[in-house]
Amino acid sequence: MPTRKSPTSAEKKTTTRKAPARKTAQVDAAHVVDSVVAKRIPTYEEIAILAEQFWNERGRPFGSPEIDWLRAEATLHAA
C-alpha cells in the first residue's frame, strides 16, 4: 500500500474566508409611525384632570396625592 505524501506548497489550495455578513436593521417606515402614534405621551394637564377625578371618587381624602397621580399616569400610559 502506497503512503500518502503531504502536498507541496504549489499543490495546496488556498481558500479565502469571507467576513460574515453584517445584519442591518431594516425598519418599515409605516411601522415607526404607528408605534409613535400608539405611544403618545400624555400631557401634564391630562394627568392632572384624571388624578383629580380619581381623588374626587375616593372622597377627597387628606394627603397622599401621589396615589391618584400615579394611578392617572398608569391609566393614560396603558391607553
N, C-alpha and C positions, 0 to 999 in steps of 0.2 A: 504494500500500500504506500503510495507516494505521500510525502509530507507536504504540508501546505506552507508556502512561503508567505511572508508578510509582504504586502505591496510596497513598491518603492514610492518615493515621493511623487514621481511623474504619474504613477498609476493611481494614486489616491484621488478620490473625488472630493472636490471642495464643495461644501454646502454653505449656503448663506442663510442665516435665520432672519426672518422678518420681525420687526418690532411688533408687539401686539397692537392691534388697532385700538385707538382711544375711543372710549364711549363718549358721545356728545349728547347732551341733554337737548332733546327736541321738544319744544313746548308749543302746544297748539294755542294760537292767539285767542281763539274763542273761549278756550278753557280758562285762560288767565282772566279774561274779562268777566266770565261767570263767577269765578272764585272771588274776585274783588267785589262784585255786586253782592254776592251772598254773604260776605264777611264785612258788611258795613259797620263801622264803629258808632255806637250810639253817642249822642251829644250829651253834654253836661245837663242841659235843660230837660232832655227826655228822661234821664236817670232821676233827676230831682222830682219831676212830676210823678213818676211811678213810685218813687220812695215815699213821697207824701201820701199817695193813695194807700200804700201798704200801712203807713203809720196811722192813718185815719181808720183803716179797717181793724187795726189792733186796739183801737180805743184811745189813741193819742197818749200812750204812757209816757211818764217822765224818764229821760235818759236813754242811752243806747241807740242813737240814731243810725249808728253803723250797721245795725241788723237790717234795717229797712233799705239802706243804701246798697249794701252788698247783695241783698235779695233782688233789688231792682236791676243792678248791673248784671247779675247772673241771668235773670229773666230776659233782658234785652239782648245779651250776647248769644243766648241759646236760640233766639228767634231768627 
